Structures are given as structure tokens and as C-alpha cells.
Amino acid sequence: MKEIIVSTGVVNTPQLLMLSGIGPSKDLQKLDIEVVQDLPFEYRSDAYWECYIRHISTTEYHPCCTAPMGPDNDNSAVLDLNLRVRDIQIPELHSSSYHRRGGPIAVTYSPPSGLTPLGLKAGSELGYNVTDYNGEIPEGFSVVQSTLRNGIRSSTTDEFIAKEKRQNLDIVTRSFVTKINIQDKKANGVFFIRNGRKQYVKARKEIIVSTGAVNTPQLLMLSGIGPSKDLQKLDIEVVQDLPRLNKTEVSGQDPYDHPSIHANYYSNCEDINAVLGGIRIWEQLMETDTFREVGVDTSKTKFEYRLDAYWECYIRHISTTQYHPCCTAPMGLASDNSAVLDLNLRVRGIANLQVIDSSVFPNITSGNLNAPTVTVADKASNMIRGIGTVEEFKNRV
């Protein structure tokens, strides 16, 4: 054997390495694992693919287009919010009203591969435009736009936190939140474990939960907020009976127990049809003169791959996730019985408790989650402070 290549994914790869003695020495020593190589592992938003996609429809951010997240029926509201956080690095888009320079998050083209110009040329051959998919007409072919600055990921950590010292921010690392203390329908503080000790921090104003689309519903349910019948099965005191559209289930009262996640991929035939539609475009691309000239030939196969049944089987067995979960604690109108949050992202029926992460979306967004999540967080931070957010962009689009 010459080399061993580990390709077990972003979750299992660091787990396997640490079980093999490769990782932060102090973490390995706590687990009585022999340290073979002391190497750092850390979570950052850099770990995710940096594809930058704004989203067109305001209904992806709030139901019925009637929420404080944007003015009533104003299709430019979300774009205005998105412009605030963008710093476009693509020269030909500097003058576009759908982009902005000077925001915290840099956006530029991903480094192209040798196939990039072929893809653009083949798309043109099929009659598609080479376009800016974050511009006025998103349909077409384009080089991927990514959150990069000088070749390095333009992450929220680097752009919002690391560039300046904030007197109003205290980050406590190596801490594990276990429960929100709620008394008389009011969130008062947070219990957490740090260095093996249970600690408590009292809230003077509000508590904001930003633990992601998996841990946010888990933490809320451990705190007594969720479907009453599910909480009662686990002997968790019901503080507020609220629905969950998602399939994230708490396994028990122990916060260290991983929740059960039922993704239900392709349970809706419309999802299969959407992917199949993309494959049909790919088939057309492979038959263009552009790709045939470089030797592409998809006819040499023993499978009748043109059949819908073949592709559905392929889709169901070969698809993998990009790990962009959302919509597990959705916001909604007062009349929406499926909503966990109101239109100001406050947990219904509980004072001083908000959720600000990708779990707040009422519908799955049409592309990568990074941009809409940053947009919602920026808007929410200004709502909390009572600051207007988009006035300077109103006349641009």
C-alpha cells in the first residue's frame, strides 16, 4: 500500500482522523486517545462551498410578501437588503444596480476550470444567454460567483467580527448550551456547560438563538418549546406548544444526544422532476458541437439512460447533500398556525426570545443558503437596534 486517501466527508473525515490520533492534542487527551499528530480542527463558515446566490422572490424570506423583513409586495425589498452586505469584485458588474461595492462580504468569480469556457459556449449554442445570475435576468449560463476576497473566503467571521474589536461582544468558546431558562413565558437566561462545569448567564434584555437549522429546534424543544405531544413523550415540561414543519426530533432530555433528522429527500415527486429537468439540459449540452469537438460521446453505454425511470433511479441512489438545512423554525403571519416565529423573528408566546439563523425561512430557498442567511441576520440586527436598513438603495433598482 502506498497511500491512504480519506474521502469520508466534512463530518466523518475529522471524526476518523481524531479517532486515529490526529487532531487538537488537548481534545484527544480528554478522550484518552493517543496523540499521533497535534493538528487544529475548527468550524467556520469557510467550511461550506462559497457559492454566492441572491434570491429573487420575497416569498422565500417571508410569507405573502407582507412582513417587516421587507415592505408589502415590494419585490426589491430583499434585493435591497442583500445589497447592504455585498462588495462586488467583478469589474464589469461595478455599475450594475443589482450589485454594490463597499459592503462587508466580497463577491467575485470562482477560479474557472478548463471546462468553464466550453460550458459557456455550449450554453450559447443552445440559445441561452451568458448572464449574471444575480442580476436582472438570472436564467442562463455564468461563471459561479463566490464569496472570496483576494483568493480567500470572505467569511462572516472575518468580515463582521475579526476586522474590529467590539466592546459589546464577548465570545465564550468551548461552551455547550443545554437549555434556555424560561419562567412565566419569559426567557431569562441560558444554561451551558464549559470546561465540564454547568454555568448560567442571565439575560438583561433578549436571548438570540443562532444555533442553526438542526440545533435551534433541538434547543427550543429541550427548553420546553415545541409540539406538546412530542415533549410529553420525553417528560419535558411544556412551556409553549408550537408546531414543527421539519422532521427534527429530540431523542431525549440529554442535550448531548444527537437529534433524529428525517430529511425525506425526494419524498415529493416535484423534486425528482426538477432534478430531471436539469439532467435533460445536460443531455442537450453533451450533444452540442462544442462538446462533441472535444470528444464527448454519451451514446456508449449499455443502459437506456434516456428513460425517466433510469434517471429517477440514478437520482435517488447517487444524490448527495450540500448540508444546507433550513425552515425548521419558520416565521409567519399571526394567522399561520405552522409558524414558530412571528414576523420579527420572535418565538411566539415567549418574551425576550428570538431566532436568527437559516431555520427561520418559511420555504426552502432556490439556491445556496449563505447569502440569504447573512441577509436575514443583517436585517434582524438592525431591527433589534431600530435602525433603517435599505433606504439608500431604494432608487437603485
ChimeraX attribute file (.defattr): number of C-alpha atoms within 10 A of each C-alpha:
attribute: neighborCount
match mode: 1-to-1
recipient: residues
	/A:1	3
	/A:2	4
	/A:3	5
	/A:4	6
	/A:5	6
	/A:6	11
	/A:7	8
	/A:8	11
	/A:9	9
	/A:10	11
	/A:11	8
	/A:12	12
	/A:13	13
	/A:14	17
	/A:15	15
	/A:16	14
	/A:17	15
	/A:18	24
	/A:19	15
	/A:20	15
	/A:21	20
	/A:22	21
	/A:23	22
	/A:24	16
	/A:25	19
	/A:26	12
	/A:27	14
	/A:28	19
	/A:29	12
	/A:30	8
	/A:31	11
	/A:32	10
	/A:33	16
	/A:34	14
	/A:35	19
	/A:36	14
	/A:37	14
	/A:38	15
	/A:39	13
	/A:40	10
	/A:41	11
	/A:42	8
	/A:43	7
	/A:44	11
	/A:45	14
	/A:46	15
	/A:47	11
	/A:48	15
	/A:49	13
	/A:50	22
	/A:51	20
	/A:52	23
	/A:53	21
	/A:54	24
	/A:55	22
	/A:56	19
	/A:57	17
	/A:58	23
	/A:59	19
	/A:60	18
	/A:61	27
	/A:62	23
	/A:63	18
	/A:64	13
	/A:65	19
	/A:66	17
	/A:67	20
	/A:68	15
	/A:69	21
	/A:70	22
	/A:71	14
	/A:72	13
	/A:73	13
	/A:74	13
	/A:75	15
	/A:76	20
	/A:77	22
	/A:78	26
	/A:79	27
	/A:80	24
	/A:81	22
	/A:82	25
	/A:83	22
	/A:84	22
	/A:85	24
	/A:86	20
	/A:87	20
	/A:88	29
	/A:89	22
	/A:90	14
	/A:91	9
	/A:92	8
	/A:93	16
	/A:94	14
	/A:95	11
	/A:96	15
	/A:97	15
	/A:98	21
	/A:99	24
	/A:100	22
	/A:101	19
	/A:102	13
	/A:103	15
	/A:104	17
	/A:105	26
	/A:106	25
	/A:107	27
	/A:108	22
	/A:109	17
	/A:110	16
	/A:111	11
	/A:112	10
	/A:113	9
	/A:114	7
	/A:115	10
	/A:116	14
	/A:117	14
	/A:118	15
	/A:119	19
	/A:120	19
	/A:121	21
	/A:122	21
	/A:123	22
	/A:124	17
	/A:125	14
	/A:126	13
	/A:127	10
	/A:128	14
	/A:129	17
	/A:130	17
	/A:131	16
	/A:132	19
	/A:133	18
	/A:134	18
	/A:135	16
	/A:136	13
	/A:137	10
	/A:138	17
	/A:139	14
	/A:140	15
	/A:141	18
	/A:142	19
	/A:143	19
	/A:144	17
	/A:145	21
	/A:146	21
	/A:147	28
	/A:148	21
	/A:149	16
	/A:150	9
	/A:151	10
	/A:152	10
	/A:153	21
	/A:154	21
	/A:155	23
	/A:156	17
	/A:157	12
	/A:158	16
	/A:159	16
	/A:160	13
	/A:161	12
	/A:162	11
	/A:163	9
	/A:164	9
	/A:165	8
	/A:166	9
	/A:167	6
	/A:168	5
	/A:169	8
	/A:170	7
	/A:171	6
	/A:172	8
	/A:173	8
	/A:174	9
	/A:175	15
	/A:176	17
	/A:177	18
	/A:178	21
	/A:179	19
	/A:180	24
	/A:181	18
	/A:182	20
	/A:183	12
	/A:184	9
	/A:185	15
	/A:186	15
	/A:187	21
	/A:188	20
	/A:189	21
	/A:190	18
	/A:191	16
	/A:192	17
	/A:193	14
	/A:194	14
	/A:195	10
	/A:196	10
	/A:197	8
	/A:198	13
	/A:199	15
	/A:200	14
	/A:201	12
	/A:202	13
	/A:203	13
	/A:204	9
	/A:205	11
	/A:206	17
	/A:207	19
	/A:208	13
	/A:209	17
	/A:210	15
	/A:211	17
	/A:212	20
	/A:213	22
	/A:214	23
	/A:215	20
	/A:216	22
	/A:217	27
	/A:218	27
	/A:219	20
	/A:220	22
	/A:221	29
	/A:222	24
	/A:223	23
	/A:224	24
	/A:225	27
	/A:226	23
	/A:227	15
	/A:228	18
	/A:229	12
	/A:230	15
	/A:231	23
	/A:232	12
	/A:233	9
	/A:234	13
	/A:235	12
	/A:236	18
	/A:237	14
	/A:238	19
	/A:239	21
	/A:240	20
	/A:241	18
	/A:242	22
	/A:243	17
	/A:244	19
	/A:245	13
	/A:246	20
	/A:247	15
	/A:248	19
	/A:249	18
	/A:250	23
	/A:251	15
	/A:252	17
	/A:253	15
	/A:254	10
	/A:255	17
	/A:256	11
	/A:257	11
	/A:258	14
	/A:259	17
	/A:260	13
	/A:261	12
	/A:262	10
	/A:263	12
	/A:264	9
	/A:265	12
	/A:266	14
	/A:267	9
	/A:268	9
	/A:269	9
	/A:270	10
	/A:271	12
	/A:272	18
	/A:273	14
	/A:274	10
	/A:275	15
	/A:276	16
	/A:277	12
	/A:278	10
	/A:279	15
	/A:280	13
	/A:281	12
	/A:282	12
	/A:283	13
	/A:284	12
	/A:285	21
	/A:286	17
	/A:287	17
	/A:288	17
	/A:289	14
	/A:290	20
	/A:291	17
	/A:292	13
	/A:293	10
	/A:294	9
	/A:295	10
	/A:296	13
	/A:297	12
	/A:298	11
	/A:299	11
	/A:300	6
	/A:301	8
	/A:302	6
	/A:303	9
	/A:304	11
	/A:305	13
	/A:306	12
	/A:307	9
	/A:308	14
	/A:309	11
	/A:310	12
	/A:311	18
	/A:312	17
	/A:313	11
	/A:314	12
	/A:315	16
	/A:316	12
	/A:317	9
	/A:318	8
	/A:319	10
	/A:320	9
	/A:321	8
	/A:322	9
	/A:323	9
	/A:324	14
	/A:325	16
	/A:326	22
	/A:327	21
	/A:328	27
	/A:329	32
	/A:330	28
	/A:331	29
	/A:332	26
	/A:333	17
	/A:334	12
	/A:335	7
	/A:336	12
	/A:337	10
	/A:338	17
	/A:339	25
	/A:340	30
	/A:341	26
	/A:342	19
	/A:343	21
	/A:344	17
	/A:345	25
	/A:346	20
	/A:347	23
	/A:348	21
	/A:349	17
	/A:350	18
	/A:351	18
	/A:352	19
	/A:353	23
	/A:354	21
	/A:355	27
	/A:356	26
	/A:357	24
	/A:358	29
	/A:359	27
	/A:360	28
	/A:361	28
	/A:362	24
	/A:363	17
	/A:364	15
	/A:365	19
	/A:366	12
	/A:367	14
	/A:368	17
	/A:369	21
	/A:370	21
	/A:371	21
	/A:372	25
	/A:373	20
	/A:374	19
	/A:375	23
	/A:376	22
	/A:377	17
	/A:378	17
	/A:379	24
	/A:380	22
	/A:381	14
	/A:382	13
	/A:383	16
	/A:384	10
	/A:385	8
	/A:386	9
	/A:387	11
	/A:388	10
	/A:389	17
	/A:390	18
	/A:391	9
	/A:392	10
	/A:393	18
	/A:394	11
	/A:395	8
	/A:396	11
	/A:397	13
